[in-house]
Amino acid sequence: MKERNERICDLRFTIDATIEYRAAFPRRRMKTRRRVLWVAPLVVLLAGLAWLLLPPPDPLFHGIPESDWIKNIVYNGSEEQTKQWRDFGPEGVRVLTRALDRADRRSRWERAYVRAYQRIAPRLPGFLAGRLPAVTSDSTYSTRMCLVDLLSRLGNEAKSATPAMIHALNDRMGGVRMIAISFFTWGEDENARLNLMPEKEKKKLLPEFVRLARDLESGVRNNAAIALRYYPEQHEVVVPVLTNALHDTYQPARLLAAVALNRVAPDRVVEAGVVPVAIEILRNPDGQIAYQAAQLLGEMKAEPALAVPALIEALENTNTLVAATAAQALVKFKESADTIISALEKAAQRKNSVSGYAKGALKQLESKAPENQGVKK
Protein backbone atom coordinates (compact mmCIF):
# COMPACT_ATOMS: atom_id res chain seq x y z
CA MET A 1 0.00 0.00 0.00
CA LYS A 2 2.87 2.34 0.88
CA GLU A 3 4.50 1.73 -2.50
CA ARG A 4 1.18 2.40 -4.24
CA ASN A 5 0.77 5.72 -2.43
CA GLU A 6 4.32 6.77 -3.33
CA ARG A 7 3.66 6.02 -7.03
CA ILE A 8 0.47 8.09 -6.90
CA CYS A 9 2.39 11.01 -5.34
CA ASP A 10 5.07 10.75 -7.99
CA LEU A 11 2.45 10.73 -10.72
CA ARG A 12 0.69 13.79 -9.26
CA PHE A 13 4.00 15.64 -9.02
CA THR A 14 4.77 14.82 -12.64
CA ILE A 15 1.32 15.98 -13.83
CA ASP A 16 1.44 19.16 -11.71
CA ALA A 17 4.92 20.01 -12.95
CA THR A 18 3.87 19.50 -16.56
CA ILE A 19 0.81 21.70 -16.13
CA GLU A 20 2.89 24.39 -14.40
CA TYR A 21 5.49 24.31 -17.20
CA ARG A 22 2.89 24.46 -19.94
CA ALA A 23 1.14 27.34 -18.20
CA ALA A 24 4.42 29.21 -17.80
CA PHE A 25 5.46 28.82 -21.44
CA PRO A 26 2.78 31.13 -22.92
CA ARG A 27 3.58 33.74 -20.28
CA ARG A 28 7.28 33.56 -21.13
CA ARG A 29 6.43 33.78 -24.85
CA MET A 30 4.24 36.85 -24.23
CA LYS A 31 7.07 38.54 -22.34
CA THR A 32 9.46 37.80 -25.20
CA ARG A 33 6.98 39.16 -27.71
CA ARG A 34 6.49 42.35 -25.70
CA ARG A 35 10.25 42.74 -25.45
CA VAL A 36 10.59 42.41 -29.23
CA LEU A 37 7.77 44.90 -29.79
CA TRP A 38 9.57 47.34 -27.50
CA VAL A 39 13.08 46.75 -28.84
CA ALA A 40 12.13 46.98 -32.56
CA PRO A 41 11.00 50.64 -32.37
CA LEU A 42 14.09 51.41 -30.28
CA VAL A 43 16.34 49.99 -33.01
CA VAL A 44 14.45 52.03 -35.63
CA LEU A 45 14.73 55.11 -33.42
CA LEU A 46 18.49 54.75 -33.01
CA ALA A 47 19.05 53.93 -36.68
CA GLY A 48 16.90 56.85 -37.75
CA LEU A 49 18.72 59.13 -35.32
CA ALA A 50 22.07 58.09 -36.78
CA TRP A 51 20.80 58.62 -40.33
CA LEU A 52 19.41 62.05 -39.50
CA LEU A 53 22.44 63.28 -37.58
CA LEU A 54 25.28 61.93 -39.73
CA PRO A 55 26.03 64.34 -42.59
CA PRO A 56 25.57 62.75 -46.04
CA PRO A 57 28.35 62.87 -48.65
CA ASP A 58 28.36 66.20 -50.44
CA PRO A 59 30.54 65.98 -53.58
CA LEU A 60 31.48 69.04 -55.60
CA PHE A 61 29.75 69.88 -58.87
CA HIS A 62 31.45 72.57 -60.94
CA GLY A 63 33.44 73.50 -57.82
CA ILE A 64 30.36 73.97 -55.61
CA PRO A 65 28.88 71.41 -53.17
CA GLU A 66 25.90 69.65 -54.71
CA SER A 67 23.76 70.57 -51.70
CA ASP A 68 24.26 74.28 -52.46
CA TRP A 69 23.11 73.76 -56.05
CA ILE A 70 19.98 71.98 -54.80
CA LYS A 71 19.16 74.68 -52.22
CA ASN A 72 19.15 77.32 -54.95
CA ILE A 73 16.64 75.54 -57.20
CA VAL A 74 13.34 77.42 -57.37
CA TYR A 75 10.02 75.68 -57.88
CA ASN A 76 8.39 76.67 -61.16
CA GLY A 77 11.56 78.59 -61.86
CA SER A 78 12.59 80.77 -64.77
CA GLU A 79 13.66 79.62 -68.20
CA GLU A 80 17.19 80.68 -67.26
CA GLN A 81 17.23 78.09 -64.46
CA THR A 82 16.02 75.36 -66.83
CA LYS A 83 18.55 76.36 -69.47
CA GLN A 84 21.38 76.30 -66.95
CA TRP A 85 20.63 72.73 -65.94
CA ARG A 86 19.99 71.71 -69.53
CA ASP A 87 23.47 72.99 -70.39
CA PHE A 88 24.93 70.80 -67.63
CA GLY A 89 23.88 67.80 -69.71
CA PRO A 90 23.67 64.21 -68.39
CA GLU A 91 25.86 64.94 -65.37
CA GLY A 92 23.43 67.63 -64.24
CA VAL A 93 20.55 65.15 -64.49
CA ARG A 94 22.54 62.69 -62.36
CA VAL A 95 23.06 65.39 -59.71
CA LEU A 96 19.31 66.13 -59.62
CA THR A 97 18.43 62.43 -59.52
CA ARG A 98 20.86 61.75 -56.66
CA ALA A 99 19.41 64.67 -54.72
CA LEU A 100 15.87 63.41 -55.29
CA ASP A 101 16.85 59.96 -54.04
CA ARG A 102 18.50 61.43 -50.92
CA ALA A 103 15.48 63.62 -50.22
CA ASP A 104 13.12 60.67 -50.61
CA ARG A 105 15.20 58.41 -48.34
CA ARG A 106 15.46 61.12 -45.68
CA SER A 107 11.70 61.61 -45.81
CA ARG A 108 11.12 57.89 -45.28
CA TRP A 109 13.62 57.76 -42.37
CA GLU A 110 11.98 60.81 -40.79
CA ARG A 111 8.57 59.15 -40.89
CA ALA A 112 10.01 55.94 -39.39
CA TYR A 113 11.81 57.96 -36.70
CA VAL A 114 8.67 59.90 -35.77
CA ARG A 115 6.63 56.70 -35.47
CA ALA A 116 9.33 55.07 -33.32
CA TYR A 117 9.72 58.22 -31.21
CA GLN A 118 5.99 58.31 -30.47
CA ARG A 119 6.14 54.72 -29.21
CA ILE A 120 9.43 54.88 -27.29
CA ALA A 121 9.59 58.40 -25.84
CA PRO A 122 6.76 57.91 -23.29
CA ARG A 123 8.64 54.90 -21.84
CA LEU A 124 11.97 56.70 -21.46
CA PRO A 125 13.06 58.75 -18.45
CA GLY A 126 12.11 62.41 -18.91
CA PHE A 127 15.72 63.64 -19.06
CA LEU A 128 16.53 61.13 -21.81
CA ALA A 129 13.36 61.63 -23.87
CA GLY A 130 13.97 65.38 -23.77
CA ARG A 131 17.40 64.95 -25.34
CA LEU A 132 16.07 63.19 -28.42
CA PRO A 133 15.78 65.62 -31.34
CA ALA A 134 12.29 66.57 -32.47
CA VAL A 135 12.09 65.89 -36.20
CA THR A 136 9.30 66.87 -38.58
CA SER A 137 7.83 64.00 -40.57
CA ASP A 138 8.71 65.49 -43.98
CA SER A 139 11.37 68.21 -44.06
CA THR A 140 12.28 67.49 -47.71
CA TYR A 141 8.84 68.00 -49.28
CA SER A 142 9.69 71.34 -50.90
CA THR A 143 13.03 69.94 -52.11
CA ARG A 144 11.32 67.02 -53.81
CA MET A 145 8.79 69.36 -55.40
CA CYS A 146 11.57 71.56 -56.81
CA LEU A 147 13.57 68.61 -58.14
CA VAL A 148 10.63 66.83 -59.75
CA ASP A 149 9.48 70.08 -61.34
CA LEU A 150 12.92 70.87 -62.78
CA LEU A 151 13.43 67.34 -64.10
CA SER A 152 10.01 67.57 -65.79
CA ARG A 153 10.98 70.83 -67.45
CA LEU A 154 14.13 69.25 -68.84
CA GLY A 155 11.88 66.95 -70.85
CA ASN A 156 13.44 64.14 -72.83
CA GLU A 157 16.91 65.41 -71.96
CA ALA A 158 16.25 63.98 -68.49
CA LYS A 159 15.42 60.53 -69.84
CA SER A 160 17.87 58.87 -67.43
CA ALA A 161 15.73 60.14 -64.54
CA THR A 162 12.77 57.99 -65.62
CA PRO A 163 13.21 55.31 -62.87
CA ALA A 164 13.39 58.01 -60.19
CA MET A 165 10.28 59.69 -61.56
CA ILE A 166 8.38 56.40 -61.65
CA HIS A 167 9.26 56.05 -57.97
CA ALA A 168 8.02 59.61 -57.37
CA LEU A 169 4.58 58.59 -58.70
CA ASN A 170 4.20 56.82 -55.34
CA ASP A 171 5.38 59.72 -53.17
CA ARG A 172 3.23 60.17 -50.07
CA MET A 173 2.66 63.85 -50.92
CA GLY A 174 0.09 64.64 -53.59
CA GLY A 175 2.02 67.63 -54.92
CA VAL A 176 5.01 65.45 -55.76
CA ARG A 177 2.82 62.80 -57.41
CA MET A 178 1.08 65.47 -59.46
CA ILE A 179 4.30 66.98 -60.83
CA ALA A 180 5.89 63.55 -61.34
CA ILE A 181 3.10 62.73 -63.82
CA SER A 182 4.03 65.90 -65.73
CA PHE A 183 7.48 64.44 -66.34
CA PHE A 184 5.84 61.90 -68.65
CA THR A 185 3.46 64.36 -70.36
CA TRP A 186 5.48 67.58 -70.49
CA GLY A 187 4.47 69.60 -73.55
CA GLU A 188 1.32 67.47 -73.92
CA ASP A 189 2.17 66.79 -77.55
CA GLU A 190 3.75 64.07 -79.64
CA ASN A 191 7.14 64.81 -78.06
CA ALA A 192 5.97 63.98 -74.54
CA ARG A 193 8.16 61.41 -72.78
CA LEU A 194 5.27 58.97 -72.52
CA ASN A 195 4.73 59.09 -76.26
CA LEU A 196 8.38 58.29 -76.98
CA MET A 197 8.89 55.47 -74.51
CA PRO A 198 9.30 51.88 -75.75
CA GLU A 199 5.89 50.24 -75.90
CA LYS A 200 6.77 47.67 -73.25
CA GLU A 201 7.92 50.28 -70.72
CA LYS A 202 4.93 52.48 -71.48
CA LYS A 203 2.51 49.60 -70.89
CA LYS A 204 4.09 48.87 -67.49
CA LEU A 205 3.18 52.39 -66.39
CA LEU A 206 -0.51 52.13 -67.31
CA PRO A 207 -1.58 50.63 -63.94
CA GLU A 208 0.15 53.54 -62.20
CA PHE A 209 -1.84 56.14 -64.14
CA VAL A 210 -5.07 54.20 -63.68
CA ARG A 211 -4.43 54.20 -59.93
CA LEU A 212 -3.56 57.90 -59.94
CA ALA A 213 -6.77 58.70 -61.86
CA ARG A 214 -8.58 57.67 -58.64
CA ASP A 215 -6.24 59.58 -56.31
CA LEU A 216 -7.67 61.60 -53.44
CA GLU A 217 -5.88 64.74 -54.69
CA SER A 218 -7.71 66.54 -57.52
CA GLY A 219 -4.49 67.81 -59.09
CA VAL A 220 -3.19 64.26 -59.32
CA ARG A 221 -6.42 63.11 -60.99
CA ASN A 222 -6.12 65.98 -63.47
CA ASN A 223 -2.64 65.02 -64.57
CA ALA A 224 -3.44 61.31 -64.63
CA ALA A 225 -6.22 62.02 -67.15
CA ILE A 226 -3.67 63.82 -69.33
CA ALA A 227 -1.35 60.81 -69.14
CA LEU A 228 -4.15 58.42 -70.14
CA ARG A 229 -4.52 60.33 -73.44
CA TYR A 230 -1.39 58.54 -74.59
CA TYR A 231 -2.93 55.05 -74.38
CA PRO A 232 -5.30 54.74 -77.37
CA GLU A 233 -3.93 51.23 -77.94
CA GLN A 234 -5.20 50.34 -74.45
CA HIS A 235 -8.63 51.93 -74.90
CA GLU A 236 -10.46 48.91 -73.46
CA VAL A 237 -8.71 49.59 -70.15
CA VAL A 238 -8.65 53.37 -70.34
CA VAL A 239 -12.20 54.17 -71.49
CA PRO A 240 -13.96 52.83 -68.35
CA VAL A 241 -11.55 54.75 -66.13
CA LEU A 242 -12.10 58.02 -68.03
CA THR A 243 -15.85 57.47 -68.23
CA ASN A 244 -15.93 57.17 -64.46
CA ALA A 245 -13.82 60.35 -64.20
CA LEU A 246 -16.54 62.26 -66.10
CA HIS A 247 -18.44 62.21 -62.80
CA ASP A 248 -15.55 63.65 -60.76
CA THR A 249 -16.63 66.23 -58.20
CA TYR A 250 -13.83 68.51 -59.43
CA GLN A 251 -14.89 70.06 -62.74
CA PRO A 252 -11.41 70.58 -64.26
CA ALA A 253 -10.79 66.85 -63.76
CA ARG A 254 -14.04 66.11 -65.59
CA LEU A 255 -12.96 68.33 -68.47
CA LEU A 256 -9.58 66.64 -68.81
CA ALA A 257 -11.23 63.23 -68.69
CA ALA A 258 -13.56 64.33 -71.52
CA VAL A 259 -10.62 65.57 -73.59
CA ALA A 260 -8.73 62.33 -72.98
CA LEU A 261 -11.75 60.22 -74.00
CA ASN A 262 -11.99 62.09 -77.29
CA ARG A 263 -8.32 61.38 -77.95
CA VAL A 264 -8.36 57.73 -76.92
CA ALA A 265 -11.71 56.62 -78.34
CA PRO A 266 -13.53 59.34 -80.33
CA ASP A 267 -16.10 56.76 -81.41
CA ARG A 268 -17.13 56.25 -77.78
CA VAL A 269 -17.75 59.89 -76.71
CA VAL A 270 -21.50 59.81 -77.39
CA GLU A 271 -21.93 56.53 -75.54
CA ALA A 272 -19.89 57.85 -72.60
CA GLY A 273 -21.95 61.05 -72.40
CA VAL A 274 -19.09 63.45 -73.06
CA VAL A 275 -21.18 66.08 -74.91
CA PRO A 276 -23.56 66.85 -72.00
CA VAL A 277 -20.55 67.05 -69.66
CA ALA A 278 -18.78 69.50 -72.00
CA ILE A 279 -21.94 71.63 -72.26
CA GLU A 280 -22.20 71.83 -68.49
CA ILE A 281 -18.56 72.91 -68.24
CA LEU A 282 -19.10 75.44 -71.04
CA ARG A 283 -21.46 77.30 -68.69
CA ASN A 284 -18.83 77.53 -65.94
CA PRO A 285 -18.25 81.17 -64.89
CA ASP A 286 -14.50 80.55 -65.03
CA GLY A 287 -13.63 81.44 -68.62
CA GLN A 288 -10.32 79.57 -68.47
CA ILE A 289 -12.28 76.33 -68.05
CA ALA A 290 -15.33 77.19 -70.16
CA TYR A 291 -13.38 78.07 -73.32
CA GLN A 292 -11.73 74.63 -73.29
CA ALA A 293 -15.18 73.02 -73.26
CA ALA A 294 -16.16 75.07 -76.33
CA GLN A 295 -12.97 73.96 -78.02
CA LEU A 296 -13.70 70.32 -77.18
CA LEU A 297 -17.25 70.51 -78.58
CA GLY A 298 -15.80 71.77 -81.87
CA GLU A 299 -13.20 69.00 -81.97
CA MET A 300 -15.75 66.25 -81.29
CA LYS A 301 -18.37 67.53 -83.78
CA ALA A 302 -20.75 65.16 -82.02
CA GLU A 303 -24.45 65.50 -81.22
CA PRO A 304 -25.06 68.82 -83.04
CA ALA A 305 -28.62 68.95 -81.72
CA LEU A 306 -27.11 69.50 -78.26
CA ALA A 307 -23.77 71.12 -79.08
CA VAL A 308 -24.86 73.83 -81.55
CA PRO A 309 -27.45 75.54 -79.29
CA ALA A 310 -24.97 75.48 -76.39
CA LEU A 311 -22.25 77.08 -78.53
CA ILE A 312 -24.67 79.71 -79.87
CA GLU A 313 -25.55 80.56 -76.28
CA ALA A 314 -21.81 80.85 -75.52
CA LEU A 315 -21.46 83.42 -78.33
CA GLU A 316 -23.17 85.87 -75.99
CA ASN A 317 -20.81 85.15 -73.10
CA THR A 318 -19.30 88.30 -71.61
CA ASN A 319 -15.94 86.52 -71.53
CA THR A 320 -14.46 87.24 -74.95
CA LEU A 321 -12.23 84.14 -74.87
CA VAL A 322 -15.26 81.88 -74.39
CA ALA A 323 -17.34 83.68 -77.05
CA ALA A 324 -14.48 83.73 -79.59
CA THR A 325 -13.75 80.01 -79.07
CA ALA A 326 -17.47 79.23 -79.47
CA ALA A 327 -17.47 81.08 -82.82
CA GLN A 328 -14.52 79.00 -84.02
CA ALA A 329 -16.13 75.77 -82.80
CA LEU A 330 -19.41 76.47 -84.60
CA VAL A 331 -17.63 76.40 -87.95
CA LYS A 332 -17.16 72.65 -87.46
CA PHE A 333 -20.94 72.06 -87.58
CA LYS A 334 -21.53 72.92 -91.23
CA GLU A 335 -24.69 70.83 -91.44
CA SER A 336 -26.33 73.42 -89.14
CA ALA A 337 -25.02 76.39 -91.18
CA ASP A 338 -28.40 78.15 -91.54
CA THR A 339 -28.91 78.37 -87.79
CA ILE A 340 -25.27 79.16 -87.09
CA ILE A 341 -24.95 81.97 -89.67
CA SER A 342 -27.69 84.08 -88.15
CA ALA A 343 -26.11 83.72 -84.69
CA LEU A 344 -22.68 84.63 -86.04
CA GLU A 345 -24.07 87.68 -87.82
CA LYS A 346 -25.43 88.90 -84.51
CA ALA A 347 -22.10 88.23 -82.77
CA ALA A 348 -20.29 90.12 -85.53
CA GLN A 349 -22.02 93.30 -84.30
CA ARG A 350 -20.33 93.15 -80.91
CA LYS A 351 -17.92 95.96 -80.06
CA ASN A 352 -15.00 93.78 -79.02
CA SER A 353 -12.66 91.12 -80.37
CA VAL A 354 -15.50 88.62 -80.65
CA SER A 355 -16.73 90.53 -83.70
CA GLY A 356 -13.59 89.66 -85.65
CA TYR A 357 -13.80 85.96 -84.76
CA ALA A 358 -17.49 85.87 -85.72
CA LYS A 359 -16.76 87.50 -89.10
CA GLY A 360 -13.94 85.04 -89.70
CA ALA A 361 -16.26 82.12 -88.88
CA LEU A 362 -18.88 83.50 -91.27
CA LYS A 363 -16.37 83.60 -94.11
CA GLN A 364 -15.41 79.99 -93.49
CA LEU A 365 -19.04 78.87 -93.54
CA GLU A 366 -19.83 80.89 -96.67
CA SER A 367 -16.81 79.50 -98.49
CA LYS A 368 -18.21 76.02 -97.95
CA ALA A 369 -21.76 76.95 -99.01
CA PRO A 370 -21.44 75.70 -102.64
CA GLU A 371 -20.55 72.24 -101.33
CA ASN A 372 -23.83 72.09 -99.45
CA GLN A 373 -26.07 73.05 -102.38
CA GLY A 374 -28.50 70.32 -103.28
CA VAL A 375 -28.06 68.54 -99.99
CA LYS A 376 -31.39 67.64 -98.43
CA LYS A 377 -31.95 69.14 -95.05
Secondary structure, 3 states (H helix, E strand, C coil): CHHHHHHHHHHHHHHHHHHHHHHHHHHHHHHHHHHHHHHHHHHHHHHHHHHHHCCCCCCEECCEEHHHHHHCCCCCCCHHHHHHHHHHHHHHHHHHHHHHHHHHHHHHHHHHHHHHHHHHHHHCCHHHHCCCCCCCCCCCHHHHHHHHHHHHHCHHHHHHHHHHHHHHCCCCCHHHHHHHHHHHHCCCCCCCHHHHCCHHHHHHHHHHHHHHCCCCCHHHHHHHHHHHCCCHHHHHHHHHHHHHHCCCCCHHHHHHHHHHHHHHCHHHHHHHCHHHHHHHHHCCCCHHHHHHHHHHHHHHCCCHHHHHHHHHHHCCCCCHHHHHHHHHHHCCCHHHHHHHHHHHHHHCCCCCHHHHHHHHHHHHHHHCHHHHCCCCC
